[in-house]
Amino acid sequence: MTRRQTGLIVAEPVSAPDGLAIVEDEDMQEPSCQSSGSGRRAPSREVALRQVGLVVHPTRALETALGELGAWASAHGLMVGQVPVPGQTRQVADPVAAAACDLLLGIGGDGTALSALHAAAPTSRPVLGIACGSIGVLTSVSVERIAWALDEIATGRWTPVAIPGLDVTWGEAQTAVAINDVALIRDGSGQIMVSIALDDVLYAELAGDGVVVATALGSGAYTMAAGGPLLAPGAEGMAVTPLSTHGGSCPPLVAGPGSHVTLRVQPGQAGVRCELDGRRSPVEGNLLTIRHRRHYATLVTLDGEEPRLTGLRRRGLVRDSPRVVVRGSRWGAEADRPRGAWAS
């Protein structure tokens, strides 16, 4: 895909800290990312899209996505490359470094968007998640709307959302960052024992399958499936959820964003496995410390996106009680129900 000069940006650009070209309105305030969960719009910003980097799903069909992107790139003088990510063997474009891109596109699903966010985080590049299938938590548009989404970004109709992370430290050395969750789980038959401390104060010592620590964004994944708390959009902090404990009483714990969680593990005969965002990570000792990072990566959101709680309902992860469903069907649509329709 070749690049040519276009009239995409007509005003004089000002330099931005992250390398993007931003055009300021006369009354524009200082650009700032909105935290995840905030519904307020960031100031208008027109991005001079010169180079985008792709992170793609390893197996899903990409013909429609690449066709839509190729047509837009040809019309706007955009260069397209592929950002290398660990474990990816599929190649659809020439390699390009994330730092050389104005925008990264994660084309696939939420897992692909996670990989793109990790790749973009060190150089603070924004990421647009594109769904090859149903829209998820981190994907903003379907492949059929790529051209519309790029038009929105190029003309400033987008909002940067700060995505938090979990800093993971084994012993004294920080090893990695997770976006969704950190899981410390048994790696074979039998149980592991884990001591959980919050801000160096012992909370509980448990025997069982392990424990998962999640961000608010990640609380709708492994944590929710394990019966842990769902942190609403706008909430900050970490959810600590024990997994299949053997006796005792150890309910899930919600920690504030300024706290740190310490996990001391005794693997026993089962052995122990550590997973960051569902990917296996090396176990480097028996003491793991997790801290909340308020802004690790930046996700692009567009007008009209589905609220996160609505998405959980659409995908069947949150369901109404059967009694309510049956009774509600008598009234038809929710909007037509009279006040107090569920009473008695």
C-alpha positions as CSV (number, residue, x, y, z in Angstrom):
1,M,0.0,0.0,0.0
2,T,1.6,3.2,-1.2
3,R,1.6,6.6,0.5
4,R,0.8,9.9,-1.1
5,Q,0.2,13.4,0.0
6,T,-3.4,14.2,1.0
7,G,-5.4,17.1,2.5
8,L,-6.3,15.1,5.6
9,I,-5.0,17.8,7.9
10,V,-5.5,21.3,6.7
11,A,-4.6,23.3,9.8
12,E,-1.1,23.7,11.2
13,P,-0.3,20.7,13.5
14,V,1.2,21.0,16.9
15,S,3.5,18.4,18.3
16,A,2.0,15.9,20.7
17,P,4.0,14.0,23.4
18,D,3.2,10.7,21.9
19,G,4.3,11.6,18.4
20,L,0.8,12.1,17.0
21,A,-0.1,15.2,15.0
22,I,-3.0,17.0,16.7
23,V,-4.9,19.9,15.3
24,E,-6.2,22.2,18.0
25,D,-9.6,24.0,17.9
26,E,-9.6,27.7,18.9
27,D,-11.1,26.9,22.3
28,M,-9.6,23.4,22.7
29,Q,-8.4,22.5,26.1
30,E,-5.3,20.5,26.8
31,P,-5.7,17.0,25.4
32,S,-6.1,14.3,28.1
33,C,-7.2,10.7,28.2
34,Q,-10.5,9.8,29.9
35,S,-10.3,7.0,32.3
36,S,-12.0,3.7,31.3
37,G,-15.6,3.9,32.3
38,S,-15.9,7.6,31.8
39,G,-18.6,8.7,29.3
40,R,-17.3,12.2,28.8
41,R,-15.7,13.1,25.5
42,A,-12.1,14.2,25.2
43,P,-11.3,17.4,23.3
44,S,-11.5,17.1,19.5
45,R,-8.3,15.9,17.9
46,E,-7.6,15.3,14.3
47,V,-4.9,12.7,13.8
48,A,-2.6,12.8,10.8
49,L,-2.7,9.1,9.9
50,R,0.5,8.4,8.0
51,Q,1.3,4.9,9.2
52,V,-0.9,2.3,11.0
53,G,0.3,-1.0,12.4
54,L,-1.7,-4.2,12.4
55,V,-2.0,-6.9,15.0
56,V,-4.1,-9.7,13.6
57,H,-5.8,-12.9,14.8
58,P,-3.8,-16.0,14.0
59,T,-6.6,-17.9,12.2
60,R,-9.8,-15.8,11.6
61,A,-10.7,-14.8,8.0
62,L,-9.3,-11.3,7.4
63,E,-10.1,-10.8,3.7
64,T,-12.9,-8.3,4.4
65,A,-10.9,-6.4,6.9
66,L,-7.8,-6.1,4.8
67,G,-9.9,-5.2,1.7
68,E,-11.7,-2.3,3.6
69,L,-8.4,-1.1,5.1
70,G,-6.6,-1.3,1.7
71,A,-9.2,0.8,0.0
72,W,-9.1,3.5,2.7
73,A,-5.3,3.5,2.7
74,S,-5.1,3.9,-1.1
75,A,-7.6,6.8,-1.0
76,H,-5.8,8.6,1.9
77,G,-2.1,7.9,1.3
78,L,-1.8,5.7,4.3
79,M,1.0,3.2,4.9
80,V,0.1,-0.1,6.5
81,G,2.5,-2.5,8.2
82,Q,2.2,-5.4,10.7
83,V,3.5,-5.0,14.3
84,P,5.3,-8.2,15.5
85,V,3.9,-9.7,18.6
86,P,5.1,-12.8,20.6
87,G,3.8,-16.1,19.2
88,Q,2.4,-14.6,15.9
89,T,3.4,-16.5,12.8
90,R,0.8,-15.1,10.4
91,Q,2.0,-12.3,8.2
92,V,-0.3,-10.0,6.2
93,A,2.0,-7.0,5.7
94,D,5.6,-5.9,6.0
95,P,6.9,-5.6,9.6
96,V,6.7,-2.2,11.2
97,A,7.7,-1.1,14.8
98,A,4.8,0.2,17.0
99,A,6.8,3.3,17.6
100,A,6.7,4.2,13.9
101,C,2.9,4.1,13.8
102,D,0.3,6.7,14.5
103,L,-2.3,4.1,15.4
104,L,-2.5,0.3,15.9
105,L,-5.4,-1.8,14.7
106,G,-6.1,-5.0,16.6
107,I,-8.1,-7.1,14.0
108,G,-9.8,-10.2,15.5
109,G,-11.4,-10.2,18.9
110,D,-10.7,-9.1,22.5
111,G,-7.6,-11.3,22.7
112,T,-6.1,-9.7,19.6
113,A,-6.9,-6.2,21.0
114,L,-5.1,-7.2,24.2
115,S,-2.0,-8.1,22.2
116,A,-2.2,-4.8,20.3
117,L,-2.6,-2.9,23.6
118,H,0.5,-4.6,25.0
119,A,2.5,-3.9,21.8
120,A,1.4,-0.2,21.8
121,A,1.9,0.5,25.5
122,P,5.6,1.2,25.6
123,T,5.3,4.0,23.1
124,S,1.8,5.2,24.1
125,R,0.2,4.6,20.8
126,P,-3.6,4.4,20.7
127,V,-5.3,1.1,19.7
128,L,-8.5,0.6,17.8
129,G,-10.0,-2.9,18.3
130,I,-11.8,-4.3,15.2
131,A,-14.1,-7.4,15.6
132,C,-14.0,-10.3,13.1
133,G,-17.3,-11.5,14.6
134,S,-19.3,-10.1,17.5
135,I,-18.3,-6.9,19.2
136,G,-16.5,-7.5,22.5
137,V,-15.3,-5.4,25.4
138,L,-12.2,-4.1,23.6
139,T,-13.4,-4.0,20.0
140,S,-15.2,-0.9,18.9
141,V,-16.4,-1.7,15.4
142,S,-16.9,-4.6,13.0
143,V,-14.8,-5.2,9.9
144,E,-17.5,-3.7,7.7
145,R,-17.1,-0.3,9.4
146,I,-13.3,0.1,9.3
147,A,-13.5,3.0,6.7
148,W,-16.1,4.8,8.9
149,A,-13.9,4.3,12.0
150,L,-10.8,5.6,10.3
151,D,-12.7,8.7,9.0
152,E,-13.9,9.3,12.6
153,I,-10.3,9.1,14.0
154,A,-8.8,11.2,11.2
155,T,-11.3,14.0,11.8
156,G,-11.1,14.0,15.6
157,R,-14.3,12.3,16.5
158,W,-12.8,9.8,19.0
159,T,-12.0,9.5,22.6
160,P,-8.8,8.1,24.1
161,V,-9.6,5.8,27.1
162,A,-6.9,5.0,29.6
163,I,-6.6,1.3,30.2
164,P,-5.2,0.3,33.6
165,G,-2.7,-2.5,34.1
166,L,-1.3,-4.7,36.9
167,D,2.4,-4.5,37.5
168,V,3.7,-8.0,38.4
169,T,6.8,-8.5,40.5
170,W,8.4,-11.8,41.5
171,G,10.6,-11.1,44.5
172,E,12.2,-7.7,43.9
173,A,12.1,-7.6,40.1
174,Q,9.1,-6.4,38.0
175,T,8.6,-8.9,35.3
176,A,5.5,-8.0,33.3
177,V,2.2,-6.1,33.1
178,A,-1.3,-7.6,32.7
179,I,-4.4,-5.8,31.4
180,N,-7.2,-8.2,32.4
181,D,-5.9,-10.4,35.2
182,V,-3.1,-12.3,36.9
183,A,-3.9,-16.0,37.7
184,L,-1.8,-18.1,40.1
185,I,-3.2,-21.6,39.7
186,R,-2.3,-25.3,40.2
187,D,-0.5,-27.0,37.4
188,G,-1.5,-30.6,38.0
189,S,-3.6,-32.8,40.3
190,G,-3.8,-31.7,44.0
191,Q,-4.0,-28.3,45.5
192,I,-1.7,-25.4,46.1
193,M,-1.6,-23.2,49.2
194,V,-1.6,-19.4,48.8
195,S,-1.2,-16.7,51.4
196,I,-3.0,-13.5,50.4
197,A,-1.9,-10.2,52.0
198,L,-3.2,-6.7,51.3
199,D,-0.8,-3.8,52.0
200,D,1.4,-6.3,54.0
201,V,-1.6,-7.2,56.2
202,L,-2.6,-10.9,56.0
203,Y,-6.1,-11.5,54.6
204,A,-6.3,-15.3,54.3
205,E,-4.3,-18.4,53.8
206,L,-6.1,-20.9,51.5
207,A,-5.7,-24.3,49.9
208,G,-7.4,-24.9,46.6
209,D,-7.0,-24.2,42.9
210,G,-5.3,-20.8,43.3
211,V,-6.3,-17.1,43.1
212,V,-7.0,-14.6,40.3
213,V,-6.4,-10.8,40.6
214,A,-8.1,-8.6,38.1
215,T,-8.5,-5.0,37.0
216,A,-11.9,-3.5,36.8
217,L,-11.8,-4.1,33.0
218,G,-10.7,-7.7,33.5
219,S,-13.3,-8.4,36.2
220,G,-15.8,-9.4,33.5
221,A,-13.5,-12.3,32.4
222,Y,-11.9,-15.1,34.6
223,T,-13.0,-13.3,37.8
224,M,-16.6,-13.2,36.9
225,A,-16.6,-16.8,35.7
226,A,-15.1,-17.8,39.1
227,G,-17.9,-16.1,41.0
228,G,-15.8,-13.0,41.8
229,P,-17.0,-9.4,41.9
230,L,-17.8,-7.4,38.7
231,L,-16.3,-3.9,39.0
232,A,-18.5,-1.4,37.2
233,P,-17.2,1.0,34.5
234,G,-15.5,3.9,36.3
235,A,-14.4,1.8,39.3
236,E,-10.7,1.6,40.0
237,G,-8.7,-1.0,41.8
238,M,-8.3,-4.8,41.9
239,A,-10.6,-7.8,42.5
240,V,-8.9,-10.7,44.3
241,T,-10.9,-13.9,43.9
242,P,-9.9,-17.3,45.4
243,L,-10.5,-20.3,43.2
244,S,-12.3,-23.4,44.6
245,T,-10.9,-23.2,48.1
246,H,-10.9,-26.3,50.3
247,G,-13.0,-25.3,53.3
248,G,-12.5,-22.1,55.4
249,S,-14.0,-18.8,54.5
250,C,-12.3,-16.6,52.0
251,P,-14.7,-14.3,50.1
252,P,-13.5,-12.2,47.1
253,L,-11.8,-9.0,48.1
254,V,-11.8,-5.6,46.3
255,A,-8.7,-3.5,46.8
256,G,-8.2,0.1,46.1
257,P,-5.9,1.4,43.3
258,G,-3.3,2.5,45.8
259,S,-3.0,-0.9,47.4
260,H,-0.7,-3.8,46.6
261,V,-1.5,-7.5,46.8
262,T,1.1,-10.0,47.9
263,L,0.7,-13.7,47.1
264,R,3.0,-16.3,48.7
265,V,2.6,-19.7,47.2
266,Q,3.4,-23.2,48.3
267,P,3.0,-25.3,45.1
268,G,3.0,-28.8,46.7
269,Q,2.8,-31.8,44.5
270,A,0.5,-30.0,42.0
271,G,3.0,-27.4,40.9
272,V,2.0,-23.8,40.2
273,R,1.3,-21.9,37.0
274,C,1.1,-18.2,36.4
275,E,-1.0,-16.7,33.6
276,L,-1.1,-13.0,32.6
277,D,-4.2,-12.2,30.5
278,G,-4.6,-16.0,29.8
279,R,-1.0,-16.5,28.6
280,R,1.5,-18.5,30.6
281,S,4.2,-16.5,32.3
282,P,7.4,-17.8,34.0
283,V,7.2,-18.5,37.8
284,E,10.2,-16.9,39.4
285,G,10.0,-17.8,43.1
286,N,7.2,-18.1,45.6
287,L,6.4,-14.4,46.3
288,L,4.3,-12.4,43.8
289,T,3.4,-8.8,44.3
290,I,0.7,-7.1,42.2
291,R,0.2,-3.3,42.0
292,H,-2.4,-1.3,40.1
293,R,-1.2,1.0,37.4
294,R,-3.9,3.6,36.5
295,H,-2.8,4.2,32.9
296,Y,-0.9,1.5,31.0
297,A,-2.3,1.6,27.5
298,T,-4.7,3.7,25.4
299,L,-7.8,2.4,23.7
300,V,-9.8,4.3,21.0
301,T,-13.5,4.6,21.5
302,L,-16.0,6.0,19.1
303,D,-19.5,7.6,19.3
304,G,-22.4,5.2,19.8
305,E,-20.4,2.4,21.3
306,E,-22.3,-0.1,23.4
307,P,-21.9,0.4,27.2
308,R,-19.9,-2.4,28.8
309,L,-22.8,-3.6,31.0
310,T,-25.1,-3.8,28.0
311,G,-22.4,-5.9,26.2
312,L,-22.4,-8.4,29.1
313,R,-26.2,-8.8,28.8
314,R,-26.0,-9.1,25.0
315,R,-23.4,-11.9,25.2
316,G,-25.5,-13.7,27.8
317,L,-22.9,-13.3,30.6
318,V,-25.5,-11.5,32.7
319,R,-29.0,-12.9,32.6
320,D,-32.2,-11.9,34.3
321,S,-33.9,-14.3,36.7
322,P,-36.3,-16.7,35.0
323,R,-39.3,-15.4,37.1
324,V,-38.6,-11.9,35.9
325,V,-38.3,-13.0,32.3
326,V,-41.6,-14.9,32.4
327,R,-43.4,-12.1,34.1
328,G,-41.8,-9.4,31.9
329,S,-43.0,-11.2,28.8
330,R,-46.6,-10.5,29.8
331,W,-45.9,-6.8,29.6
332,G,-43.9,-6.9,26.3
333,A,-41.0,-4.5,25.9
334,E,-39.4,-3.0,29.0
335,A,-40.4,0.5,27.9
336,D,-44.1,-0.5,27.9
337,R,-44.1,-1.9,31.4
338,P,-46.1,0.1,34.0
339,R,-44.4,1.3,37.1
340,G,-44.1,-1.5,39.6
341,A,-44.7,-4.2,37.0
342,W,-42.6,-6.7,38.9
343,A,-44.2,-6.1,42.3
344,S,-46.4,-8.9,43.8
